[in-house]
Amino acid sequence: MSEQHFDVLIIGAGVSGIGMACHLQRECPGKSFAILERRQSLGGTWDLFRYPGIRSDSDMFTFGYNFRPWTGGKVLADGASIKNYVSETAKEHNVEPHIRYGLAVKTADWSSAEKCWKLTAANEATGKSETYTASFLIGCTGYYNYDQGYKPDFPGEADFKGQVVHPQHWPEGFDYTGKKIVVIGSGATAVTLVPTLAEKAGHVIMLQRSPTYLMPLPSTDKVTMGIQKVLPAKAAYRLTRARNITVSRFLYQRSRKNPKLMRRLFLGIIKHQVGDQTDMRHFTPSYNPWDQRLCVVKDGDLFRALKAGKASMATDHIERFTETGIRLKSGEHLDADIIVPATGLDIQMLGGIKPKVDGQEVALKNKVVYKNVMVEGVPNAGMIFGYTNISWTLKADIASEYLCRLINHMDQRRLRVAVARDNENSLGEDTVMGALDSGYVKRAADRLPRQGTHGPWRASQDYQADVKVLRFDPIEDGYIEFDGKKTHASERNLRGFLQPLRSALFGA
């Protein structure tokens, strides 16, 4: 069994992993690192999902990395374009040679005696086990199970004579021309699939238990295209990015502060889109805006498909599958040749790895997150976890910057071990995913680390607040223990006073 050592090991070569590696190359030159990726290609989500119409649900000017502008006027990019963007970023920053493909990490163990992580990984091509050690470990695996999505056990499913196709395992070249299709779900996947399938299918029905808030968004930003004609590329990108962040933050914050007003606004927009002929009960959620994620409708394509009669909506509960479709509890029967259960994700942390510290398994559900970047009590380890209310990558970028700052700080002071310690018993009820009450979050509540009740243990969904905390606040803040010692409060307060002044004079 071979063993290789690196300063930093990154698990996952998706958007977060490639971004973290690029930040390491830029901000921690000379550090040795490797990315362990189970799949045979980079891209993560954008390599895995191949269903028709797969695209971003966030605007690309904020979803793109802060160090590499997304160019062009396209707002909602297709999956292939996003994967190509990530791949080009990896090549441009010389990250690609550091990726070890086909390695499924099985164990991750921290040794306080040796002050390092030891990982075992199965080479899925050879079946052999490989061992890696590292001074610092960073999980960039996202938050769902790549092997399987979530699908309920539907009564009578074995009776159905047609095909059941899960979006996470869409067959290559699958022909659905002229078929009757029922898509089960109301989230981003269903909203993307229905209008795309309707282009070739005989008819598509979107079957939902309850509606979701929808927001039409043009796929091309004409304002940005105009700005790009008069400003340099970087300036145009920064201006568009700042505008989109501001708009996203405003919508989210107003939704939390004045949900009734924002509910009327969102439903008014939808009513204008669907017209008077459509029953609004299919578009009127029972919850407040942003209790669950808002779903983007590209160019209003779902509404056009509904008005053209190529698609229709059904809001009901499933009684059972039949030989020819689905019988609803209302008694209605939906005929189908193909059923697509777009029923959500199966959440898991760290790609299913169960980390250990000195032989003791870390029970994530009993741990709080520190600045949403580290897990309490887990030494020399980071976790890149993006936003749920705005573009994932906004948080991934500044979290990566923070971890680079932490690594450089430890080098400068010749420190070997950093671990966040919660001595205030701040464990709260909310998970790392905030107050979202989506089904996939509720199902995984016993697998997710928690937020604390206050301070750095409280996970923010506010980009501007996180920029201050992760990019400018002092590393030694009294909550992280370095080589078994914490910074005294007086020293912490002095550094907290001087850091903004230093940043203003000399830059971040």
Stockholm file with secondary structure:
# STOCKHOLM 1.0

chainA/1-508         MSEQHFDVLIIGAGVSGIGMACHLQRECPGKSFAILERRQSLGGTWDLFRYPGIRSDSDMFTFGYNFRPWTGGKVLADGASIKNYVSETAKEHNVEPHIRYGLAVKTADWSSAEKCWKLTAANEATGKSETYTASFLIGCTGYYNYDQGYKPDFPGEADFKGQVVHPQHWPEGFDYTGKKIVVIGSGATAVTLVPTLAEKAGHVIMLQRSPTYLMPLPSTDKVTMGIQKVLPAKAAYRLTRARNITVSRFLYQRSRKNPKLMRRLFLGIIKHQVGDQTDMRHFTPSYNPWDQRLCVVKDGDLFRALKAGKASMATDHIERFTETGIRLKSGEHLDADIIVPATGLDIQMLGGIKPKVDGQEVALKNKVVYKNVMVEGVPNAGMIFGYTNISWTLKADIASEYLCRLINHMDQRRLRVAVARDNENSLGEDTVMGALDSGYVKRAADRLPRQGTHGPWRASQDYQADVKVLRFDPIEDGYIEFDGKKTHASERNLRGFLQPLRSALFGA
#=GR chainA/1-508 SS CCEEEEEEEEECCSHHHHHHHHHHHHHSTTCCEEEEESSSSSCTHHHHCCSTTCBCSSCHHHHSCTTSCCCSSBSSCBHHHHHHHHHHHHHHTTCGGGEEETEEEEEEEEETTTTEEEEEEEETTTCCEEEEEEEEEEECCCSBCSSCCCCCCCTTGGGCCSEECCGGGCCTTCCCTTCEEEEECCSHHHHHHHHHHHTTSSEEEEEESSCCCEEEECSBCHHHHHHHHHSCHHHHHHHHHHHHHHHHHHHHHHHHHCHHHHHHHHHHHHHHHHCTTSCGGGGCCSSCTTSSCCEEEETTHHHHHHHTTSEEEEECCEEEEETTEEEETTSCEEECSEEEECCCCCBCSGGGCCCEETTEECCGGGCBEETTTEETTCTTEEECCCCSSSCHHHHHHHHHHHHHHHHHHHHHTTCCCEEECCCSCCEEEEETTBTCCCHHHHHTTTTSCEEESSGGGSCCCCHHHHHIIIIISCSCSSSEEETTEECCHHHHHHHHHHHHHHHHHHCC
#=GC SS_cons         CCEEEEEEEEECCSHHHHHHHHHHHHHSTTCCEEEEESSSSSCTHHHHCCSTTCBCSSCHHHHSCTTSCCCSSBSSCBHHHHHHHHHHHHHHTTCGGGEEETEEEEEEEEETTTTEEEEEEEETTTCCEEEEEEEEEEECCCSBCSSCCCCCCCTTGGGCCSEECCGGGCCTTCCCTTCEEEEECCSHHHHHHHHHHHTTSSEEEEEESSCCCEEEECSBCHHHHHHHHHSCHHHHHHHHHHHHHHHHHHHHHHHHHCHHHHHHHHHHHHHHHHCTTSCGGGGCCSSCTTSSCCEEEETTHHHHHHHTTSEEEEECCEEEEETTEEEETTSCEEECSEEEECCCCCBCSGGGCCCEETTEECCGGGCBEETTTEETTCTTEEECCCCSSSCHHHHHHHHHHHHHHHHHHHHHTTCCCEEECCCSCCEEEEETTBTCCCHHHHHTTTTSCEEESSGGGSCCCCHHHHHIIIIISCSCSSSEEETTEECCHHHHHHHHHHHHHHHHHHCC
//
